[in-house]
Amino acid sequence: MIRRRREIIPGQRYRKLGFGAMLWEVVGLSEDALGNTHVRLRQVGDPRTLKTLAASVLDDPSQFQLVA
């Protein structure tokens, strides 16, 4: 089964599912030399905490949920 990737844009917020669920906000996107998209996130409530994930990880409904 092929899943459609939803558009990821700066300002969107995602909740990490599972243990230690936290709220993250997209602050930027980048593409590596192979064409893979990566997403830069900052933790809501602690803007000094940043991380970068592959867009496919953020788009995985078993790991992250888009917050409206």
PDBQT receptor file of N, H, CA, C and O in Angstrom, charges set to zero:
ATOM      1  N   MET A   1       0.844  -1.184   0.000  1.00  0.00    +0.000 N 
ATOM      2  CA  MET A   1       0.000   0.000   0.000  1.00  0.00    +0.000 C 
ATOM      3  C   MET A   1       0.888   1.246   0.000  1.00  0.00    +0.000 C 
ATOM      4  O   MET A   1       1.803   1.357   0.817  1.00  0.00    +0.000 OA
ATOM      5  N   ILE A   2       0.626   2.161  -0.895  1.00  0.00    +0.000 N 
ATOM      6  H   ILE A   2      -0.117   2.071  -1.558  1.00  0.00    +0.000 HD
ATOM      7  CA  ILE A   2       1.393   3.393  -0.990  1.00  0.00    +0.000 C 
ATOM      8  C   ILE A   2       0.598   4.515  -0.322  1.00  0.00    +0.000 C 
ATOM      9  O   ILE A   2      -0.561   4.764  -0.653  1.00  0.00    +0.000 OA
ATOM     10  N   ARG A   3       1.255   5.180   0.624  1.00  0.00    +0.000 N 
ATOM     11  H   ARG A   3       2.197   4.977   0.893  1.00  0.00    +0.000 HD
ATOM     12  CA  ARG A   3       0.607   6.303   1.301  1.00  0.00    +0.000 C 
ATOM     13  C   ARG A   3       0.963   7.588   0.588  1.00  0.00    +0.000 C 
ATOM     14  O   ARG A   3       2.080   7.756   0.098  1.00  0.00    +0.000 OA
ATOM     15  N   ARG A   4       0.005   8.491   0.537  1.00  0.00    +0.000 N 
ATOM     16  H   ARG A   4      -0.902   8.355   0.936  1.00  0.00    +0.000 HD
ATOM     17  CA  ARG A   4       0.283   9.824  -0.014  1.00  0.00    +0.000 C 
ATOM     18  C   ARG A   4       0.910  10.678   1.061  1.00  0.00    +0.000 C 
ATOM     19  O   ARG A   4       0.406  10.742   2.182  1.00  0.00    +0.000 OA
ATOM     20  N   ARG A   5       1.982  11.321   0.737  1.00  0.00    +0.000 N 
ATOM     21  H   ARG A   5       2.391  11.269  -0.174  1.00  0.00    +0.000 HD
ATOM     22  CA  ARG A   5       2.644  12.235   1.671  1.00  0.00    +0.000 C 
ATOM     23  C   ARG A   5       1.852  13.531   1.714  1.00  0.00    +0.000 C 
ATOM     24  O   ARG A   5       1.505  14.095   0.676  1.00  0.00    +0.000 OA
ATOM     25  N   ARG A   6       1.570  13.997   2.923  1.00  0.00    +0.000 N 
ATOM     26  H   ARG A   6       1.852  13.539   3.766  1.00  0.00    +0.000 HD
ATOM     27  CA  ARG A   6       0.898  15.296   3.042  1.00  0.00    +0.000 C 
ATOM     28  C   ARG A   6       1.953  16.385   3.019  1.00  0.00    +0.000 C 
ATOM     29  O   ARG A   6       3.114  16.156   3.357  1.00  0.00    +0.000 OA
ATOM     30  N   GLU A   7       1.532  17.561   2.620  1.00  0.00    +0.000 N 
ATOM     31  H   GLU A   7       0.588  17.747   2.346  1.00  0.00    +0.000 HD
ATOM     32  CA  GLU A   7       2.457  18.683   2.536  1.00  0.00    +0.000 C 
ATOM     33  C   GLU A   7       2.874  19.119   3.937  1.00  0.00    +0.000 C 
ATOM     34  O   GLU A   7       2.037  19.266   4.828  1.00  0.00    +0.000 OA
ATOM     35  N   ILE A   8       4.164  19.320   4.118  1.00  0.00    +0.000 N 
ATOM     36  H   ILE A   8       4.844  19.200   3.394  1.00  0.00    +0.000 HD
ATOM     37  CA  ILE A   8       4.713  19.796   5.386  1.00  0.00    +0.000 C 
ATOM     38  C   ILE A   8       5.203  21.220   5.154  1.00  0.00    +0.000 C 
ATOM     39  O   ILE A   8       5.996  21.476   4.247  1.00  0.00    +0.000 OA
ATOM     40  N   ILE A   9       4.717  22.151   5.990  1.00  0.00    +0.000 N 
ATOM     41  H   ILE A   9       4.073  21.943   6.727  1.00  0.00    +0.000 HD
ATOM     42  CA  ILE A   9       5.090  23.555   5.823  1.00  0.00    +0.000 C 
ATOM     43  C   ILE A   9       5.471  24.157   7.176  1.00  0.00    +0.000 C 
ATOM     44  O   ILE A   9       4.975  23.715   8.212  1.00  0.00    +0.000 OA
ATOM     45  N   PRO A  10       6.350  25.163   7.171  1.00  0.00    +0.000 N 
ATOM     46  CA  PRO A  10       6.718  25.836   8.417  1.00  0.00    +0.000 C 
ATOM     47  C   PRO A  10       5.477  26.368   9.140  1.00  0.00    +0.000 C 
ATOM     48  O   PRO A  10       4.538  26.874   8.527  1.00  0.00    +0.000 OA
ATOM     49  N   GLY A  11       5.514  26.235  10.460  1.00  0.00    +0.000 N 
ATOM     50  H   GLY A  11       6.277  25.824  10.959  1.00  0.00    +0.000 HD
ATOM     51  CA  GLY A  11       4.403  26.690  11.294  1.00  0.00    +0.000 C 
ATOM     52  C   GLY A  11       3.476  25.569  11.717  1.00  0.00    +0.000 C 
ATOM     53  O   GLY A  11       2.756  25.706  12.707  1.00  0.00    +0.000 OA
ATOM     54  N   GLN A  12       3.478  24.448  10.980  1.00  0.00    +0.000 N 
ATOM     55  H   GLN A  12       4.063  24.337  10.176  1.00  0.00    +0.000 HD
ATOM     56  CA  GLN A  12       2.644  23.319  11.387  1.00  0.00    +0.000 C 
ATOM     57  C   GLN A  12       3.162  22.752  12.696  1.00  0.00    +0.000 C 
ATOM     58  O   GLN A  12       4.357  22.814  12.988  1.00  0.00    +0.000 OA
ATOM     59  N   ARG A  13       2.245  22.198  13.480  1.00  0.00    +0.000 N 
ATOM     60  H   ARG A  13       1.275  22.148  13.243  1.00  0.00    +0.000 HD
ATOM     61  CA  ARG A  13       2.617  21.581  14.748  1.00  0.00    +0.000 C 
ATOM     62  C   ARG A  13       2.260  20.104  14.720  1.00  0.00    +0.000 C 
ATOM     63  O   ARG A  13       1.215  19.702  14.207  1.00  0.00    +0.000 OA
ATOM     64  N   TYR A  14       3.157  19.310  15.286  1.00  0.00    +0.000 N 
ATOM     65  H   TYR A  14       4.005  19.637  15.703  1.00  0.00    +0.000 HD
ATOM     66  CA  TYR A  14       2.987  17.865  15.348  1.00  0.00    +0.000 C 
ATOM     67  C   TYR A  14       3.208  17.387  16.773  1.00  0.00    +0.000 C 
ATOM     68  O   TYR A  14       4.074  17.889  17.490  1.00  0.00    +0.000 OA
ATOM     69  N   ARG A  15       2.408  16.407  17.165  1.00  0.00    +0.000 N 
ATOM     70  H   ARG A  15       1.705  15.999  16.583  1.00  0.00    +0.000 HD
ATOM     71  CA  ARG A  15       2.583  15.780  18.473  1.00  0.00    +0.000 C 
ATOM     72  C   ARG A  15       3.271  14.438  18.283  1.00  0.00    +0.000 C 
ATOM     73  O   ARG A  15       2.831  13.609  17.486  1.00  0.00    +0.000 OA
ATOM     74  N   LYS A  16       4.354  14.232  19.021  1.00  0.00    +0.000 N 
ATOM     75  H   LYS A  16       4.711  14.905  19.668  1.00  0.00    +0.000 HD
ATOM     76  CA  LYS A  16       5.053  12.951  19.015  1.00  0.00    +0.000 C 
ATOM     77  C   LYS A  16       4.195  11.967  19.787  1.00  0.00    +0.000 C 
ATOM     78  O   LYS A  16       3.786  12.255  20.911  1.00  0.00    +0.000 OA
ATOM     79  N   LEU A  17       3.919  10.825  19.209  1.00  0.00    +0.000 N 
ATOM     80  H   LEU A  17       4.251  10.591  18.295  1.00  0.00    +0.000 HD
ATOM     81  CA  LEU A  17       3.093   9.826  19.861  1.00  0.00    +0.000 C 
ATOM     82  C   LEU A  17       3.947   8.909  20.732  1.00  0.00    +0.000 C 
ATOM     83  O   LEU A  17       5.140   8.734  20.485  1.00  0.00    +0.000 OA
ATOM     84  N   GLY A  18       3.334   8.337  21.736  1.00  0.00    +0.000 N 
ATOM     85  H   GLY A  18       2.365   8.478  21.937  1.00  0.00    +0.000 HD
ATOM     86  CA  GLY A  18       4.037   7.396  22.599  1.00  0.00    +0.000 C 
ATOM     87  C   GLY A  18       4.603   8.061  23.831  1.00  0.00    +0.000 C 
ATOM     88  O   GLY A  18       4.185   9.152  24.217  1.00  0.00    +0.000 OA
ATOM     89  N   PHE A  19       5.570   7.384  24.449  1.00  0.00    +0.000 N 
ATOM     90  H   PHE A  19       5.910   6.497  24.135  1.00  0.00    +0.000 HD
ATOM     91  CA  PHE A  19       6.188   7.848  25.685  1.00  0.00    +0.000 C 
ATOM     92  C   PHE A  19       6.809   9.232  25.500  1.00  0.00    +0.000 C 
ATOM     93  O   PHE A  19       7.495   9.489  24.511  1.00  0.00    +0.000 OA
ATOM     94  N   GLY A  20       6.562  10.108  26.455  1.00  0.00    +0.000 N 
ATOM     95  H   GLY A  20       6.005   9.899  27.259  1.00  0.00    +0.000 HD
ATOM     96  CA  GLY A  20       7.155  11.445  26.399  1.00  0.00    +0.000 C 
ATOM     97  C   GLY A  20       6.603  12.300  25.287  1.00  0.00    +0.000 C 
ATOM     98  O   GLY A  20       7.333  13.091  24.691  1.00  0.00    +0.000 OA
ATOM     99  N   ALA A  21       5.308  12.152  24.995  1.00  0.00    +0.000 N 
ATOM    100  H   ALA A  21       4.715  11.509  25.480  1.00  0.00    +0.000 HD
ATOM    101  CA  ALA A  21       4.683  12.911  23.907  1.00  0.00    +0.000 C 
ATOM    102  C   ALA A  21       4.936  14.402  24.086  1.00  0.00    +0.000 C 
ATOM    103  O   ALA A  21       4.635  14.970  25.136  1.00  0.00    +0.000 OA
ATOM    104  N   MET A  22       5.486  15.022  23.064  1.00  0.00    +0.000 N 
ATOM    105  H   MET A  22       5.731  14.561  22.211  1.00  0.00    +0.000 HD
ATOM    106  CA  MET A  22       5.775  16.451  23.080  1.00  0.00    +0.000 C 
ATOM    107  C   MET A  22       5.214  17.082  21.823  1.00  0.00    +0.000 C 
ATOM    108  O   MET A  22       4.949  16.403  20.831  1.00  0.00    +0.000 OA
ATOM    109  N   LEU A  23       5.039  18.394  21.883  1.00  0.00    +0.000 N 
ATOM    110  H   LEU A  23       5.254  18.944  22.689  1.00  0.00    +0.000 HD
ATOM    111  CA  LEU A  23       4.545  19.150  20.751  1.00  0.00    +0.000 C 
ATOM    112  C   LEU A  23       5.731  19.816  20.063  1.00  0.00    +0.000 C 
ATOM    113  O   LEU A  23       6.562  20.454  20.709  1.00  0.00    +0.000 OA
ATOM    114  N   TRP A  24       5.799  19.656  18.724  1.00  0.00    +0.000 N 
ATOM    115  H   TRP A  24       5.124  19.138  18.199  1.00  0.00    +0.000 HD
ATOM    116  CA  TRP A  24       6.893  20.195  17.922  1.00  0.00    +0.000 C 
ATOM    117  C   TRP A  24       6.331  21.074  16.820  1.00  0.00    +0.000 C 
ATOM    118  O   TRP A  24       5.252  20.802  16.293  1.00  0.00    +0.000 OA
ATOM    119  N   GLU A  25       7.059  22.131  16.466  1.00  0.00    +0.000 N 
ATOM    120  H   GLU A  25       7.936  22.353  16.894  1.00  0.00    +0.000 HD
ATOM    121  CA  GLU A  25       6.656  23.038  15.391  1.00  0.00    +0.000 C 
ATOM    122  C   GLU A  25       7.701  23.004  14.280  1.00  0.00    +0.000 C 
ATOM    123  O   GLU A  25       8.903  23.038  14.544  1.00  0.00    +0.000 OA
ATOM    124  N   VAL A  26       7.230  22.938  13.040  1.00  0.00    +0.000 N 
ATOM    125  H   VAL A  26       6.254  22.911  12.826  1.00  0.00    +0.000 HD
ATOM    126  CA  VAL A  26       8.116  22.943  11.874  1.00  0.00    +0.000 C 
ATOM    127  C   VAL A  26       8.676  24.353  11.701  1.00  0.00    +0.000 C 
ATOM    128  O   VAL A  26       7.923  25.323  11.612  1.00  0.00    +0.000 OA
ATOM    129  N   VAL A  27      10.010  24.455  11.654  1.00  0.00    +0.000 N 
ATOM    130  H   VAL A  27      10.622  23.667  11.726  1.00  0.00    +0.000 HD
ATOM    131  CA  VAL A  27      10.643  25.756  11.449  1.00  0.00    +0.000 C 
ATOM    132  C   VAL A  27      11.362  25.849  10.107  1.00  0.00    +0.000 C 
ATOM    133  O   VAL A  27      11.746  26.941   9.687  1.00  0.00    +0.000 OA
ATOM    134  N   GLY A  28      11.545  24.731   9.438  1.00  0.00    +0.000 N 
ATOM    135  H   GLY A  28      11.233  23.844   9.779  1.00  0.00    +0.000 HD
ATOM    136  CA  GLY A  28      12.196  24.779   8.136  1.00  0.00    +0.000 C 
ATOM    137  C   GLY A  28      12.294  23.415   7.485  1.00  0.00    +0.000 C 
ATOM    138  O   GLY A  28      12.144  22.382   8.137  1.00  0.00    +0.000 OA
ATOM    139  N   LEU A  29      12.547  23.431   6.198  1.00  0.00    +0.000 N 
ATOM    140  H   LEU A  29      12.669  24.270   5.668  1.00  0.00    +0.000 HD
ATOM    141  CA  LEU A  29      12.739  22.209   5.424  1.00  0.00    +0.000 C 
ATOM    142  C   LEU A  29      14.014  22.338   4.614  1.00  0.00    +0.000 C 
ATOM    143  O   LEU A  29      14.412  23.438   4.230  1.00  0.00    +0.000 OA
ATOM    144  N   SER A  30      14.649  21.209   4.358  1.00  0.00    +0.000 N 
ATOM    145  H   SER A  30      14.326  20.316   4.670  1.00  0.00    +0.000 HD
ATOM    146  CA  SER A  30      15.839  21.203   3.509  1.00  0.00    +0.000 C 
ATOM    147  C   SER A  30      15.874  19.896   2.731  1.00  0.00    +0.000 C 
ATOM    148  O   SER A  30      15.185  18.932   3.065  1.00  0.00    +0.000 OA
ATOM    149  N   GLU A  31      16.678  19.890   1.704  1.00  0.00    +0.000 N 
ATOM    150  H   GLU A  31      17.237  20.674   1.432  1.00  0.00    +0.000 HD
ATOM    151  CA  GLU A  31      16.813  18.708   0.865  1.00  0.00    +0.000 C 
ATOM    152  C   GLU A  31      18.284  18.338   0.796  1.00  0.00    +0.000 C 
ATOM    153  O   GLU A  31      19.141  19.199   0.600  1.00  0.00    +0.000 OA
ATOM    154  N   ASP A  32      18.575  17.038   0.959  1.00  0.00    +0.000 N 
ATOM    155  H   ASP A  32      17.878  16.339   1.119  1.00  0.00    +0.000 HD
ATOM    156  CA  ASP A  32      19.970  16.610   0.891  1.00  0.00    +0.000 C 
ATOM    157  C   ASP A  32      20.370  16.348  -0.561  1.00  0.00    +0.000 C 
ATOM    158  O   ASP A  32      19.565  16.517  -1.476  1.00  0.00    +0.000 OA
ATOM    159  N   ALA A  33      21.605  15.940  -0.757  1.00  0.00    +0.000 N 
ATOM    160  H   ALA A  33      22.259  15.803  -0.013  1.00  0.00    +0.000 HD
ATOM    161  CA  ALA A  33      22.145  15.743  -2.107  1.00  0.00    +0.000 C 
ATOM    162  C   ALA A  33      21.421  14.642  -2.886  1.00  0.00    +0.000 C 
ATOM    163  O   ALA A  33      21.466  14.623  -4.116  1.00  0.00    +0.000 OA
ATOM    164  N   LEU A  34      20.753  13.726  -2.176  1.00  0.00    +0.000 N 
ATOM    165  H   LEU A  34      20.716  13.742  -1.176  1.00  0.00    +0.000 HD
ATOM    166  CA  LEU A  34      20.028  12.638  -2.832  1.00  0.00    +0.000 C 
ATOM    167  C   LEU A  34      18.569  12.975  -3.094  1.00  0.00    +0.000 C 
ATOM    168  O   LEU A  34      17.831  12.166  -3.657  1.00  0.00    +0.000 OA
ATOM    169  N   GLY A  35      18.149  14.184  -2.682  1.00  0.00    +0.000 N 
ATOM    170  H   GLY A  35      18.748  14.841  -2.225  1.00  0.00    +0.000 HD
ATOM    171  CA  GLY A  35      16.770  14.600  -2.908  1.00  0.00    +0.000 C 
ATOM    172  C   GLY A  35      15.817  14.263  -1.781  1.00  0.00    +0.000 C 
ATOM    173  O   GLY A  35      14.606  14.440  -1.921  1.00  0.00    +0.000 OA
ATOM    174  N   ASN A  36      16.348  13.775  -0.652  1.00  0.00    +0.000 N 
ATOM    175  H   ASN A  36      17.331  13.632  -0.539  1.00  0.00    +0.000 HD
ATOM    176  CA  ASN A  36      15.508  13.457   0.497  1.00  0.00    +0.000 C 
ATOM    177  C   ASN A  36      15.202  14.733   1.280  1.00  0.00    +0.000 C 
ATOM    178  O   ASN A  36      16.093  15.546   1.525  1.00  0.00    +0.000 OA
ATOM    179  N   THR A  37      13.951  14.900   1.666  1.00  0.00    +0.000 N 
ATOM    180  H   THR A  37      13.227  14.239   1.467  1.00  0.00    +0.000 HD
ATOM    181  CA  THR A  37      13.540  16.083   2.417  1.00  0.00    +0.000 C 
ATOM    182  C   THR A  37      13.699  15.845   3.905  1.00  0.00    +0.000 C 
ATOM    183  O   THR A  37      13.325  14.792   4.421  1.00  0.00    +0.000 OA
ATOM    184  N   HIS A  38      14.260  16.838   4.594  1.00  0.00    +0.000 N 
ATOM    185  H   HIS A  38      14.563  17.694   4.174  1.00  0.00    +0.000 HD
ATOM    186  CA  HIS A  38      14.412  16.799   6.047  1.00  0.00    +0.000 C 
ATOM    187  C   HIS A  38      13.676  17.995   6.641  1.00  0.00    +0.000 C 
ATOM    188  O   HIS A  38      13.589  19.057   6.024  1.00  0.00    +0.000 OA
ATOM    189  N   VAL A  39      13.151  17.808   7.840  1.00  0.00    +0.000 N 
ATOM    190  H   VAL A  39      13.221  16.946   8.342  1.00  0.00    +0.000 HD
ATOM    191  CA  VAL A  39      12.344  18.822   8.506  1.00  0.00    +0.000 C 
ATOM    192  C   VAL A  39      13.035  19.233   9.798  1.00  0.00    +0.000 C 
ATOM    193  O   VAL A  39      13.432  18.390  10.602  1.00  0.00    +0.000 OA
ATOM    194  N   ARG A  40      13.170  20.536   9.982  1.00  0.00    +0.000 N 
ATOM    195  H   ARG A  40      12.847  21.221   9.329  1.00  0.00    +0.000 HD
ATOM    196  CA  ARG A  40      13.755  21.095  11.213  1.00  0.00    +0.000 C 
ATOM    197  C   ARG A  40      12.602  21.452  12.142  1.00  0.00    +0.000 C 
ATOM    198  O   ARG A  40      11.678  22.167  11.753  1.00  0.00    +0.000 OA
ATOM    199  N   LEU A  41      12.664  20.948  13.375  1.00  0.00    +0.000 N 
ATOM    200  H   LEU A  41      13.414  20.368  13.691  1.00  0.00    +0.000 HD
ATOM    201  CA  LEU A  41      11.600  21.153  14.358  1.00  0.00    +0.000 C 
ATOM    202  C   LEU A  41      12.141  21.822  15.606  1.00  0.00    +0.000 C 
ATOM    203  O   LEU A  41      13.308  21.655  15.958  1.00  0.00    +0.000 OA
ATOM    204  N   ARG A  42      11.278  22.587  16.277  1.00  0.00    +0.000 N 
ATOM    205  H   ARG A  42      10.329  22.723  15.991  1.00  0.00    +0.000 HD
ATOM    206  CA  ARG A  42      11.621  23.102  17.600  1.00  0.00    +0.000 C 
ATOM    207  C   ARG A  42      10.509  22.687  18.549  1.00  0.00    +0.000 C 
ATOM    208  O   ARG A  42       9.338  22.629  18.174  1.00  0.00    +0.000 OA
ATOM    209  N   GLN A  43      10.895  22.403  19.768  1.00  0.00    +0.000 N 
ATOM    210  H   GLN A  43      11.846  22.450  20.072  1.00  0.00    +0.000 HD
ATOM    211  CA  GLN A  43       9.921  21.968  20.760  1.00  0.00    +0.000 C 
ATOM    212  C   GLN A  43       9.113  23.169  21.232  1.00  0.00    +0.000 C 
ATOM    213  O   GLN A  43       9.680  24.183  21.640  1.00  0.00    +0.000 OA
ATOM    214  N   VAL A  44       7.799  23.054  21.176  1.00  0.00    +0.000 N 
ATOM    215  H   VAL A  44       7.339  22.230  20.844  1.00  0.00    +0.000 HD
ATOM    216  CA  VAL A  44       6.924  24.119  21.665  1.00  0.00    +0.000 C 
ATOM    217  C   VAL A  44       7.071  24.148  23.186  1.00  0.00    +0.000 C 
ATOM    218  O   VAL A  44       6.960  23.110  23.840  1.00  0.00    +0.000 OA
ATOM    219  N   GLY A  45       7.315  25.307  23.740  1.00  0.00    +0.000 N 
ATOM    220  H   GLY A  45       7.406  26.150  23.209  1.00  0.00    +0.000 HD
ATOM    221  CA  GLY A  45       7.524  25.446  25.176  1.00  0.00    +0.000 C 
ATOM    222  C   GLY A  45       8.995  25.513  25.551  1.00  0.00    +0.000 C 
ATOM    223  O   GLY A  45       9.334  25.975  26.641  1.00  0.00    +0.000 OA
ATOM    224  N   ASP A  46       9.877  25.056  24.659  1.00  0.00    +0.000 N 
ATOM    225  H   ASP A  46       9.601  24.681  23.774  1.00  0.00    +0.000 HD
ATOM    226  CA  ASP A  46      11.320  25.144  24.875  1.00  0.00    +0.000 C 
ATOM    227  C   ASP A  46      11.988  25.362  23.523  1.00  0.00    +0.000 C 
ATOM    228  O   ASP A  46      12.540  24.423  22.950  1.00  0.00    +0.000 OA
ATOM    229  N   PRO A  47      11.947  26.592  23.003  1.00  0.00    +0.000 N 
ATOM    230  CA  PRO A  47      12.440  26.857  21.652  1.00  0.00    +0.000 C 
ATOM    231  C   PRO A  47      13.938  26.607  21.455  1.00  0.00    +0.000 C 
ATOM    232  O   PRO A  47      14.418  26.633  20.322  1.00  0.00    +0.000 OA
ATOM    233  N   ARG A  48      14.680  26.366  22.534  1.00  0.00    +0.000 N 
ATOM    234  H   ARG A  48      14.290  26.344  23.454  1.00  0.00    +0.000 HD
ATOM    235  CA  ARG A  48      16.107  26.039  22.393  1.00  0.00    +0.000 C 
ATOM    236  C   ARG A  48      16.310  24.585  21.989  1.00  0.00    +0.000 C 
ATOM    237  O   ARG A  48      17.395  24.206  21.548  1.00  0.00    +0.000 OA
ATOM    238  N   THR A  49      15.265  23.767  22.139  1.00  0.00    +0.000 N 
ATOM    239  H   THR A  49      14.383  24.074  22.498  1.00  0.00    +0.000 HD
ATOM    240  CA  THR A  49      15.366  22.356  21.786  1.00  0.00    +0.000 C 
ATOM    241  C   THR A  49      14.948  22.173  20.336  1.00  0.00    +0.000 C 
ATOM    242  O   THR A  49      13.784  22.358  19.980  1.00  0.00    +0.000 OA
ATOM    243  N   LEU A  50      15.927  21.801  19.497  1.00  0.00    +0.000 N 
ATOM    244  H   LEU A  50      16.872  21.651  19.786  1.00  0.00    +0.000 HD
ATOM    245  CA  LEU A  50      15.719  21.627  18.063  1.00  0.00    +0.000 C 
ATOM    246  C   LEU A  50      16.093  20.211  17.656  1.00  0.00    +0.000 C 
ATOM    247  O   LEU A  50      16.927  19.568  18.293  1.00  0.00    +0.000 OA
ATOM    248  N   LYS A  51      15.466  19.735  16.586  1.00  0.00    +0.000 N 
ATOM    249  H   LYS A  51      14.788  20.258  16.069  1.00  0.00    +0.000 HD
ATOM    250  CA  LYS A  51      15.890  18.463  16.000  1.00  0.00    +0.000 C 
ATOM    251  C   LYS A  51      15.512  18.445  14.531  1.00  0.00    +0.000 C 
ATOM    252  O   LYS A  51      14.637  19.185  14.081  1.00  0.00    +0.000 OA
ATOM    253  N   THR A  52      16.197  17.577  13.796  1.00  0.00    +0.000 N 
ATOM    254  H   THR A  52      16.908  16.976  14.162  1.00  0.00    +0.000 HD
ATOM    255  CA  THR A  52      15.950  17.412  12.374  1.00  0.00    +0.000 C 
ATOM    256  C   THR A  52      15.573  15.964  12.115  1.00  0.00    +0.000 C 
ATOM    257  O   THR A  52      16.237  15.041  12.586  1.00  0.00    +0.000 OA
ATOM    258  N   LEU A  53      14.495  15.777  11.358  1.00  0.00    +0.000 N 
ATOM    259  H   LEU A  53      13.955  16.527  10.975  1.00  0.00    +0.000 HD
ATOM    260  CA  LEU A  53      14.011  14.441  11.011  1.00  0.00    +0.000 C 
ATOM    261  C   LEU A  53      13.805  14.338   9.511  1.00  0.00    +0.000 C 
ATOM    262  O   LEU A  53      13.598  15.344   8.832  1.00  0.00    +0.000 OA
ATOM    263  N   ALA A  54      13.862  13.121   9.002  1.00  0.00    +0.000 N 
ATOM    264  H   ALA A  54      14.031  12.304   9.553  1.00  0.00    +0.000 HD
ATOM    265  CA  ALA A  54      13.449  12.899   7.620  1.00  0.00    +0.000 C 
ATOM    266  C   ALA A  54      11.951  13.179   7.542  1.00  0.00    +0.000 C 
ATOM    267  O   ALA A  54      11.211  12.834   8.463  1.00  0.00    +0.000 OA
ATOM    268  N   ALA A  55      11.500  13.795   6.464  1.00  0.00    +0.000 N 
ATOM    269  H   ALA A  55      12.101  14.075   5.715  1.00  0.00    +0.000 HD
ATOM    270  CA  ALA A  55      10.080  14.100   6.302  1.00  0.00    +0.000 C 
ATOM    271  C   ALA A  55       9.234  12.837   6.386  1.00  0.00    +0.000 C 
ATOM    272  O   ALA A  55       8.097  12.888   6.855  1.00  0.00    +0.000 OA
ATOM    273  N   SER A  56       9.764  11.718   5.944  1.00  0.00    +0.000 N 
ATOM    274  H   SER A  56      10.687  11.676   5.563  1.00  0.00    +0.000 HD
ATOM    275  CA  SER A  56       9.011  10.464   5.990  1.00  0.00    +0.000 C 
ATOM    276  C   SER A  56       8.716  10.044   7.431  1.00  0.00    +0.000 C 
ATOM    277  O   SER A  56       7.688   9.415   7.684  1.00  0.00    +0.000 OA
ATOM    278  N   VAL A  57       9.589  10.375   8.372  1.00  0.00    +0.000 N 
ATOM    279  H   VAL A  57      10.423  10.886   8.166  1.00  0.00    +0.000 HD
ATOM    280  CA  VAL A  57       9.348  10.063   9.781  1.00  0.00    +0.000 C 
ATOM    281  C   VAL A  57       8.220  10.936  10.314  1.00  0.00    +0.000 C 
ATOM    282  O   VAL A  57       7.328  10.439  11.000  1.00  0.00    +0.000 OA
ATOM    283  N   LEU A  58       8.247  12.215  10.010  1.00  0.00    +0.000 N 
ATOM    284  H   LEU A  58       8.972  12.619   9.453  1.00  0.00    +0.000 HD
ATOM    285  CA  LEU A  58       7.205  13.132  10.464  1.00  0.00    +0.000 C 
ATOM    286  C   LEU A  58       5.859  12.771   9.842  1.00  0.00    +0.000 C 
ATOM    287  O   LEU A  58       4.815  13.003  10.452  1.00  0.00    +0.000 OA
ATOM    288  N   ASP A  59       5.871  12.216   8.654  1.00  0.00    +0.000 N 
ATOM    289  H   ASP A  59       6.719  12.028   8.158  1.00  0.00    +0.000 HD
ATOM    290  CA  ASP A  59       4.647  11.850   7.931  1.00  0.00    +0.000 C 
ATOM    291  C   ASP A  59       4.107  10.480   8.345  1.00  0.00    +0.000 C 
ATOM    292  O   ASP A  59       3.052  10.066   7.865  1.00  0.00    +0.000 OA
ATOM    293  N   ASP A  60       4.812   9.774   9.228  1.00  0.00    +0.000 N 
ATOM    294  H   ASP A  60       5.669  10.111   9.619  1.00  0.00    +0.000 HD
ATOM    295  CA  ASP A  60       4.401   8.438   9.674  1.00  0.00    +0.000 C 
ATOM    296  C   ASP A  60       3.351   8.571  10.782  1.00  0.00    +0.000 C 
ATOM    297  O   ASP A  60       3.673   9.051  11.869  1.00  0.00    +0.000 OA
ATOM    298  N   PRO A  61       2.093   8.153  10.531  1.00  0.00    +0.000 N 
ATOM    299  CA  PRO A  61       1.031   8.325  11.523  1.00  0.00    +0.000 C 
ATOM    300  C   PRO A  61       1.232   7.500  12.802  1.00  0.00    +0.000 C 
ATOM    301  O   PRO A  61       0.552   7.742  13.799  1.00  0.00    +0.000 OA
ATOM    302  N   SER A  62       2.131   6.556  12.785  1.00  0.00    +0.000 N 
ATOM    303  H   SER A  62       2.683   6.360  11.975  1.00  0.00    +0.000 HD
ATOM    304  CA  SER A  62       2.402   5.795  14.007  1.00  0.00    +0.000 C 
ATOM    305  C   SER A  62       3.406   6.516  14.901  1.00  0.00    +0.000 C 
ATOM    306  O   SER A  62       3.612   6.111  16.045  1.00  0.00    +0.000 OA
ATOM    307  N   GLN A  63       4.042   7.594  14.388  1.00  0.00    +0.000 N 
ATOM    308  H   GLN A  63       3.875   7.923  13.459  1.00  0.00    +0.000 HD
ATOM    309  CA  GLN A  63       5.033   8.332  15.163  1.00  0.00    +0.000 C 
ATOM    310  C   GLN A  63       4.617   9.756  15.487  1.00  0.00    +0.000 C 
ATOM    311  O   GLN A  63       4.890  10.250  16.582  1.00  0.00    +0.000 OA
ATOM    312  N   PHE A  64       3.952  10.427  14.537  1.00  0.00    +0.000 N 
ATOM    313  H   PHE A  64       3.730  10.026  13.648  1.00  0.00    +0.000 HD
ATOM    314  CA  PHE A  64       3.580  11.831  14.732  1.00  0.00    +0.000 C 
ATOM    315  C   PHE A  64       2.148  12.071  14.264  1.00  0.00    +0.000 C 
ATOM    316  O   PHE A  64       1.659  11.426  13.336  1.00  0.00    +0.000 OA
ATOM    317  N   GLN A  65       1.491  13.017  14.933  1.00  0.00    +0.000 N 
ATOM    318  H   GLN A  65       1.888  13.541  15.687  1.00  0.00    +0.000 HD
ATOM    319  CA  GLN A  65       0.129  13.400  14.577  1.00  0.00    +0.000 C 
ATOM    320  C   GLN A  65       0.111  14.909  14.335  1.00  0.00    +0.000 C 
ATOM    321  O   GLN A  65       0.575  15.679  15.175  1.00  0.00    +0.000 OA
ATOM    322  N   LEU A  66      -0.423  15.329  13.192  1.00  0.00    +0.000 N 
ATOM    323  H   LEU A  66      -0.801  14.703  12.510  1.00  0.00    +0.000 HD
ATOM    324  CA  LEU A  66      -0.566  16.744  12.886  1.00  0.00    +0.000 C 
ATOM    325  C   LEU A  66      -1.614  17.329  13.827  1.00  0.00    +0.000 C 
ATOM    326  O   LEU A  66      -2.701  16.773  13.985  1.00  0.00    +0.000 OA
ATOM    327  N   VAL A  67      -1.276  18.457  14.448  1.00  0.00    +0.000 N 
ATOM    328  H   VAL A  67      -0.394  18.908  14.319  1.00  0.00    +0.000 HD
ATOM    329  CA  VAL A  67      -2.187  19.134  15.373  1.00  0.00    +0.000 C 
ATOM    330  C   VAL A  67      -2.809  20.304  14.630  1.00  0.00    +0.000 C 
ATOM    331  O   VAL A  67      -2.105  21.157  14.091  1.00  0.00    +0.000 OA
ATOM    332  N   ALA A  68      -4.128  20.336  14.608  1.00  0.00    +0.000 N 
ATOM    333  H   ALA A  68      -4.701  19.643  15.047  1.00  0.00    +0.000 HD
ATOM    334  CA  ALA A  68      -4.848  21.407  13.886  1.00  0.00    +0.000 C 
ATOM    335  C   ALA A  68      -4.782  22.716  14.617  1.00  0.00    +0.000 C 
ATOM    336  O   ALA A  68      -5.332  23.713  14.149  1.00  0.00    +0.000 OA
TER     337      ALA A  68
